[in-house]
Amino acid sequence: MIRHRASAITSDAHVVESLESRLMPPVEALLPAQQTASRMLDAEISPRGVKDLVRVFKLLSDGTRLRILLYLIQRGELNVRDLCERLAQSQPAVSHHLALMRMAGLVDCRRAGKHNFYRVLPERFQRLLDLIFENTPPAERQIRFHDYVLSQLTAEA
């Protein structure tokens, strides 16, 4: 059992390093991203929108909850037992994290027999992105992260 947890921790370290290398662009790549971010800061987000975004980002700042989100995005739907095994955590601990995510409207649950299956609610993330772009002109609705661009699809696309 201890070896299993140690291997899970080692595996998680590799996942974190991989994510960090993808999320942290070289310094020379930051200038266009900073310009995009600067334009976005010029477009105000409502106080309620800021509050909603802060709540979600705080919730996902916990490593376990972020990993749950990533697993659910990758697999579509998982039951609590599967998440416990992947996270190497107890059922009560995982259920607590899922309950917080469910209260925030990030995930939904369905019961099948003895198991609860969880999935991500894409509508919630759509609303969060709508908040981010709410006062940005349609032609400028994009955020650039190094080689990635997060943008809003238009009705024509």
N, C-alpha and C positions, 0 to 999 in steps of 0.2 A: 504494500500500500504506500509506503513512504517513497519507494522508487517511482511509483506512478505519479505522485505529487511532484517529486523533483523533476521528472521529465516534463510534466505540464508547465512547471515554472520556467524551465529552460526553453520550452517551446514558446511560452508567452514572451520571454525576453527577445526571442528572434522576431516574433510578430511585432513587438513594440519597436525594435530597431528598424524593421522593414517599413513600418508606418512612419517613423520619424524621418527616415531617408527620403520617403516620398513626399512628406508634408513640409520638410524644411528645404526650400530651394537655395541654390547658391546666392550669395549676396548680390551678384550682378543681375540676377533675374528678379529681384525685388522691386526695382524701379517701376516697371509697368504695373505691377500689382499694387504698389503704393499709390500710383496715380489713379487707378481704378477705385481703390478704397477711398481716396481723397474725394473723388467725385461722388461716391456713395454717401460719405459723411455730409456733403453739402445738401443731400436730400434727407430731410428729417424723417425719422420714424416716430410714430406716435408714442407717448409715454406708456400706454398699455402694451404696445408692440414690443417696446424695449423690455418691459417687465416679463412678457411671455418668453422672449428670446433668452433673457438671463436665466429664467427658471429652467428652461430646457438645457441650456449649456451647463448650468450647475449640476443638473441631474446626470448629464452624460460625462461630466468631469470625473466621475467615479469609474475606475478601470473595469470593474466587473460589469457595470451597466453598459459601458461602451462595448465591451466584448459580447455581451448578450445581444445588443443591437446588431453588431457585425455578424454574429452567427445567424440571427434571424433573417438578415438581408441576404446572406449567402444561401441559406437552406429554405427560405420561404416560411417554414413553420417547423417548430420543434416542441416536444413536450418537456415538462420540467425535469424528468429523469435524464433525458438526453443532455439538457443544459447543465445539470449537476455533474455529469460525467465529464463534459467538455471543460467545465470551469474548475473541476476538482473541489467543489464546495458542497456543503450539506443542502438538503432539500429546503429546510426553513430559511437558510440564508438566501438561496436563489429565489425562493418564493417571495421573500421580502423585497428584493430588488425588482422583481417582476410586478409586484403590487404598486411600487412607487412609479414605475414606468407606465403602468395601466392607469393610475390616477392622473398622470400627466397627459394621457391620451396618445402615448407613443406606440403602445402595443394593445392588442386585443386578444381575448382568450375564448376558446371554445372547448367544451367538455365532450370527450368521447370515452365512454365507459369509465374507467378509473383514472384516466389521464386528462390533464389540461394541456392543450396545445396553444402555443402563442405565436403570433405573427405581428409584423410591423404594420402600422396604419399609415399608408402613404398619404392619405388626406391631411393628416396632421402636419407632415413635413411640407406639403403643398401650401398650407396656410402660413407656416413659418417663412417659407420663401416669399410668399405674397407680401408678408410684413416687411421683409428686407427690401423688396423692390417696389413697395407701394407708392413712393413719391419719386421714383426714378423714371425718366422718359423711356418709352419702349425701346428705342434704338440703343440705349446704354445699359440695358438690363443684363449685365454680365459681371462676373467676378473671376479674375484670372489668378490661378495658383500655379506658378511655374509653367508646366506643360499642359495644365488642365484649365478648362474654362467652364464655369458654371453659368448657364444662361437660361433665359426663358424662351421656350418655343413659341413662335407666333402661330396664329390660326392657320396661316398659309403653309407652315412646315409640316 
